[in-house]
Amino acid sequence: MAGGPKVTGTTPELACPIAPVVDIVFSRWTTPILWTLNEYGCQRFVELQHRIGTITPKVLTQRLRQMERDGLITRTYHAEVPPRVEYEISELGRSLGPLFATLAEWSPNLDKVEAARIAYDAKSR
């Protein structure tokens, strides 16, 4: 059979074992939030929202909850008047540093990606 035997019933995780990692780390707002917390340290909600820019409060709240659940950040509630909540990158979140550094090293290739897109689009017209 050309191309080898057909595999049926394979889960995405078995087909690509890094898929769950990509789902966790590279969901829409996770990377900018982690980057901001790593770069600027402990942040309050409004500070995070301001630094990230285009994220809505609803989406920021959802992402922060999911990231706390995943263990990538910690949330500290200070019972004072008015109450204060701070977010900080966890050790687990910091452990992604080498991955982000590798991606940053690859980022000069974005010029090549853009050139490839332009060439492809020119052929497609």
N, C-alpha and C positions, 0 to 999 in steps of 0.2 A: 504494500500500500504506500503510495507516495506521501512523503511527509511524516511517516511513522503512524502508529496506531492512534485512533481517535480516543481521547480521554473524556469520559463523561462523568458528571457528578463532582467535578473538582470545585472546591470552594475557592473564592478569591485569595484567601490567606495561604492556601496550599500552592496556588498558581504563582503567587508573588508574596513571599513571606514578609516583605517590608510594607505591604499595603496597609496593615493596621497602624504601623508607625506613621506613615504618611497621613492617614486619616486623622490621627491625634495631633500631630505636630504642625501639619500644613493646612489645617482647616482655615477658612477665610481670615479670621482675625487673630488666631492663636500666635502666629509668628510676630506680628507687630506688638502685641501685648507683651510677649516674653522679651522681645528686644528692648522695649521701653523699660520694663522692670529691671532687666539686667543692666541697662545703660544708666538709668537714673536712680535705681534703688527703690526702697519702699515708697509707695505712692497711694494717695487717696483717690477715690473714684473720679472726682472732678479733674484732678491732675492728669490721670491716665487719659481720660476723655479728651482733654485739651491737647495733650502731646500727640495722641494718635490722630486727632483731627476729624475725620469724616465718619467715625463710628457713632451710631445712635446710642442713647442711654439704654434702651431695651436690649440691643444686641450686645453691648458691653456687659451688661448684667448677666445675660445668658452665657456668654463666653467665659466670664470670670467664674461663674458657678461650675461650668463644665471643667475648666482648668483646675479648679480647686478639687473637684471630684476625682480628676485624673492624677492629682498629686503634683502638678506642675507649679502651682503657686500656693501660698498660704494667705489666709484672711485672718486679720486680727481685729476683734471688736473691742473698743475701749468704752466701758460703761461710764460715761461722763456726760455732762450737759453742755452743749449738745453732744449726742453720741458720735464717736469717730470710728471709722473703719479704714484699715490700711491693707494694702495688698503688697506681697513681696514674692519674688521668684524663689522657689524651693530648691533644695539640693538636687532633686530629681530634674527640675527645670534647668538648673545650671549645668547638669550633665549633658545637655544638648549643645553646649558651647562648641565642642569640636565639630559637630555637624554643621552648625551655622558658620563657623570659620571656614570650613571646606566650601560651603556654598558661596561665601563671600569671595574666596579665591577664584571660583569659577565665574563670577559675575562679569569679568571683562569679556567673556564669550557672548554676552548679550548683544554686542555690536554685530557679531557673526550671525546670530539668530535674526536680528533685524534685516541684515543684508540678504539672508536666505529667504525671508518673507517677501522682501521687495522683489527678488528674482522670481520667486514662485508666482506672486501676484501678476507680474509682468507677462509671464508665460500663459497665465490663465485668462488673459483678456482677449 
